[in-house]
Amino acid sequence: MEEKLNSFDLKQIIGYSIESENKSKEFYGKFVESGKGQLVPGRFKSLMEDEQLHKEVLLDLHEELYGNKDYEVPKTETLPPHEDFNDLGNVENLIDALDKAITNENNAIRIYEYLADAYEEGSDIFGYLASMEHGHYESLKKEKSLYEREAESPEEEGLSEGIWKRLGLGGM
């Protein structure tokens, strides 16, 4: 990814990152809007709020460096696309959406780490954002693993007892 990022200047990558944070916020908002159970909306509301804060920090940095918050997103297929997903009506869709979220967070980590190393301007901010995205990445991986485990053995006793009901997915 570093080679791809080298073909853009800092302003372009910040613009891409701002848009990425915005798309991630919308992405997590879909989980919140789904209203699935008690756990899913609350969990993803927190992620959605984090992404909004990241966007605001990047907008402030853009203004500090370039005198305005009018960012531009580079038109390219070189950078990873912003993900979208289908309805969260069943477990398979939820797992697919989590997989996409994990990919998005991993891309964000790599971009912010690159920026922290490549640019002195904002390097502390980029390092902090990378660590925040790493936390999202790890928690989403654990969440996906839980859902996959439950999907593979919904009839077993223990943790799976009632989990689909609490998540609002109604089982398999």
C-alpha positions as a printed NumPy array, in Angstrom:
array([[  0.   ,   0.   ,   0.   ],
       [  2.927,   2.325,   0.689],
       [  3.791,   2.456,  -3.024],
       [  0.234,   3.481,  -3.846],
       [  0.219,   6.163,  -1.173],
       [  3.519,   7.59 ,  -2.424],
       [  1.733,   8.72 ,  -5.584],
       [ -0.457,  11.132,  -3.57 ],
       [  0.407,  14.23 ,  -1.603],
       [ -0.545,  14.762,   2.027],
       [ -3.552,  16.935,   1.172],
       [ -5.008,  14.217,  -1.061],
       [ -4.481,  11.476,   1.508],
       [ -6.055,  13.604,   4.235],
       [ -9.038,  14.2  ,   1.921],
       [ -9.325,  10.487,   1.264],
       [ -9.046,   9.782,   5.004],
       [-11.747,  12.313,   5.887],
       [-14.094,  10.717,   3.374],
       [-13.165,   7.266,   4.648],
       [-14.019,   8.266,   8.221],
       [-17.325,   9.666,   6.988],
       [-18.146,   6.44 ,   5.117],
       [-17.155,   4.366,   8.138],
       [-19.482,   6.444,  10.295],
       [-22.32 ,   5.773,   7.841],
       [-21.348,   2.093,   7.727],
       [-21.541,   1.736,  11.514],
       [-24.719,   3.809,  11.512],
       [-26.397,   1.02 ,   9.539],
       [-25.721,  -1.336,  12.455],
       [-27.223,   1.201,  14.847],
       [-30.27 ,   1.737,  12.624],
       [-30.811,  -2.008,  12.325],
       [-31.899,  -2.025,  15.958],
       [-30.865,  -5.662,  16.227],
       [-31.208,  -6.701,  19.848],
       [-29.725,  -4.726,  22.71 ],
       [-26.035,  -5.257,  22.074],
       [-25.466,  -4.461,  18.405],
       [-26.783,  -0.859,  18.273],
       [-24.959,   0.241,  21.419],
       [-21.696,  -1.319,  20.34 ],
       [-21.724,   0.275,  16.91 ],
       [-22.976,   3.633,  18.14 ],
       [-19.673,   3.95 ,  19.957],
       [-17.721,   3.104,  16.789],
       [-19.844,   5.555,  14.801],
       [-19.083,   8.322,  17.299],
       [-15.354,   7.511,  17.162],
       [-15.359,   7.791,  13.376],
       [-17.073,  11.19 ,  13.621],
       [-14.394,  12.383,  16.05 ],
       [-11.669,  11.121,  13.706],
       [-13.264,  13.024,  10.837],
       [-13.402,  16.223,  12.902],
       [ -9.737,  15.882,  13.931],
       [ -8.746,  15.412,  10.287],
       [-10.866,  18.378,   9.193],
       [ -9.156,  20.526,  11.83 ],
       [ -5.755,  19.337,  10.608],
       [ -6.755,  20.094,   7.017],
       [ -7.753,  23.592,   8.068],
       [ -4.514,  24.076,   9.996],
       [ -2.366,  22.941,   7.061],
       [ -4.359,  24.314,   4.112],
       [ -6.459,  27.151,   5.528],
       [ -9.865,  25.535,   5.041],
       [-11.944,  22.427,   5.604],
       [-12.824,  22.031,   1.907],
       [-11.131,  18.686,   1.372],
       [-11.001,  16.862,  -1.937],
       [-11.092,  13.11 ,  -2.374],
       [ -8.632,  11.945,  -5.027],
       [-10.303,  10.257,  -7.974],
       [ -8.416,   7.013,  -8.184],
       [ -8.72 ,   3.271,  -8.088],
       [ -5.327,   3.019,  -6.432],
       [ -6.599,   3.535,  -2.887],
       [ -8.872,   0.944,  -1.251],
       [-12.576,   1.503,  -1.953],
       [-15.025,   2.554,   0.729],
       [-17.069,  -0.532,   1.558],
       [-20.804,  -0.899,   1.532],
       [-22.935,  -3.797,   2.688],
       [-26.349,  -5.375,   2.45 ],
       [-29.181,  -5.677,   4.936],
       [-28.287,  -6.932,   8.41 ],
       [-31.312,  -9.217,   8.512],
       [-29.443, -12.439,   9.13 ],
       [-26.253, -13.784,  10.616],
       [-24.484, -14.251,   7.275],
       [-25.032, -10.6  ,   6.383],
       [-23.887,  -9.484,   9.815],
       [-20.693, -11.549,   9.518],
       [-20.107, -10.224,   5.986],
       [-20.569,  -6.65 ,   7.191],
       [-18.153,  -7.235,  10.07 ],
       [-15.628,  -8.692,   7.637],
       [-15.852,  -5.536,   5.532],
       [-15.535,  -3.373,   8.633],
       [-12.402,  -5.293,   9.646],
       [-10.93 ,  -4.701,   6.182],
       [-11.79 ,  -0.992,   6.392],
       [-10.179,  -0.649,   9.812],
       [ -7.05 ,  -2.477,   8.643],
       [ -6.774,  -0.126,   5.655],
       [ -7.155,   2.856,   7.982],
       [ -4.419,   1.537,  10.275],
       [ -2.03 ,   1.126,   7.361],
       [ -2.781,   4.576,   5.949],
       [ -2.428,   6.356,   9.295],
       [  0.789,   4.508,  10.118],
       [  2.158,   5.491,   6.711],
       [  1.192,   9.128,   7.308],
       [  2.715,   9.126,  10.803],
       [  6.017,   7.873,   9.386],
       [  6.045,   9.867,   6.142],
       [  4.952,  13.333,   7.303],
       [  6.117,  15.359,  10.253],
       [  3.009,  17.568,  10.007],
       [  0.344,  15.789,  11.987],
       [  2.439,  12.697,  12.734],
       [  1.213,  12.559,  16.35 ],
       [ -2.39 ,  12.806,  15.181],
       [ -1.879,  10.093,  12.58 ],
       [ -0.186,   7.839,  15.126],
       [ -3.053,   8.33 ,  17.542],
       [ -5.639,   7.616,  14.829],
       [ -3.744,   4.461,  13.849],
       [ -3.9  ,   3.227,  17.451],
       [ -7.621,   4.002,  17.68 ],
       [ -8.3  ,   2.154,  14.423],
       [ -6.218,  -0.756,  15.701],
       [ -8.527,  -0.987,  18.709],
       [-11.547,  -1.018,  16.405],
       [ -9.897,  -3.686,  14.253],
       [ -9.205,  -5.987,  17.201],
       [-12.659,  -5.598,  18.744],
       [-14.383,  -6.224,  15.408],
       [-12.294,  -9.361,  14.855],
       [-13.384, -10.677,  18.251],
       [-17.   ,  -9.791,  17.564],
       [-16.933, -11.544,  14.178],
       [-15.286, -14.597,  15.742],
       [-18.061, -14.8  ,  18.331],
       [-20.787, -14.627,  15.683],
       [-19.028, -17.207,  13.514],
       [-18.638, -19.566,  16.446],
       [-22.281, -19.161,  17.366],
       [-23.381, -19.647,  13.739],
       [-21.428, -22.909,  13.537],
       [-22.964, -24.41 ,  16.677],
       [-26.225, -22.655,  17.582],
       [-27.661, -25.742,  19.265],
       [-24.872, -26.122,  21.848],
       [-25.489, -25.191,  25.469],
       [-23.705, -22.307,  27.141],
       [-22.882, -18.972,  25.603],
       [-25.042, -19.566,  22.533],
       [-28.136, -19.99 ,  24.653],
       [-30.232, -16.966,  23.791],
       [-27.492, -15.014,  22.042],
       [-29.406, -14.749,  18.761],
       [-32.415, -13.452,  20.647],
       [-30.305, -10.851,  22.464],
       [-28.746,  -9.823,  19.159],
       [-32.182,  -9.652,  17.537],
       [-31.259, -12.106,  14.784],
       [-33.674, -14.868,  15.711],
       [-31.187, -17.719,  15.33 ],
       [-30.101, -19.532,  12.228]])
